[in-house]
Amino acid sequence: MRIAVNGKEMQFEGPLSVTGLLESLGVNPRAVVVERNLTILDRDRFSGEAVQDGDSIEIIRFVGGG
């Protein structure tokens, strides 16, 4: 399955949930916002949201500072 993650084309074995995608990228699901095809996803539904071939995923990380 080919998807775009933050604008970069990537290849993954399917099927894959949003949680599975984040885990494969080494990303903590509690520290990001995920947008799939221009729609922000509810974090509580990451494990049930299937990533489809051709999806565009944006992962936005929280950054703290002061």
C-alpha positions in Angstrom: 0.0 0.0 0.0 1.4 3.4 -1.0 0.5 6.4 1.2 1.9 9.9 1.6 3.1 10.7 5.1 3.8 14.4 5.7 4.2 14.8 1.9 6.6 11.9 1.5 5.5 8.8 -0.5 5.9 5.6 1.6 5.2 1.9 1.1 3.5 -0.2 3.8 2.1 -3.7 4.1 -1.7 -3.6 4.5 -4.1 -3.7 6.2 -3.0 -1.0 8.6 -4.7 1.2 11.2 -3.6 4.7 12.1 -2.2 3.3 15.4 -0.3 0.6 13.4 1.1 3.3 11.1 2.2 5.5 14.0 3.8 2.5 15.8 5.7 1.5 12.6 7.0 5.1 12.4 8.0 5.1 16.1 5.5 7.9 16.9 3.7 8.1 20.3 -0.1 8.4 19.4 -0.7 10.5 22.5 1.8 13.2 21.4 0.4 13.9 17.9 -2.6 15.0 15.9 -3.3 13.0 12.7 -5.0 14.3 9.6 -6.1 11.9 7.0 -7.2 13.2 3.6 -7.7 16.7 5.1 -9.8 15.5 8.0 -8.5 15.6 11.6 -9.0 12.2 13.3 -10.3 11.6 16.8 -7.4 10.1 18.8 -9.8 7.7 20.5 -10.5 6.1 17.1 -6.9 5.7 15.8 -7.0 1.9 16.3 -10.2 1.6 14.3 -9.3 3.9 11.5 -8.0 2.0 8.5 -5.4 3.5 6.4 -6.2 3.0 2.7 -3.9 2.9 -0.4 -3.5 6.4 -1.7 -4.3 8.2 1.6 -2.5 11.4 2.5 -1.6 11.4 6.2 -0.2 14.4 8.1 1.3 13.8 11.5 1.6 17.0 13.6 3.8 16.7 16.7 3.3 18.8 19.8 6.4 20.8 20.7 6.8 22.5 24.1 9.1 25.3 24.9 9.4 28.4 26.9 
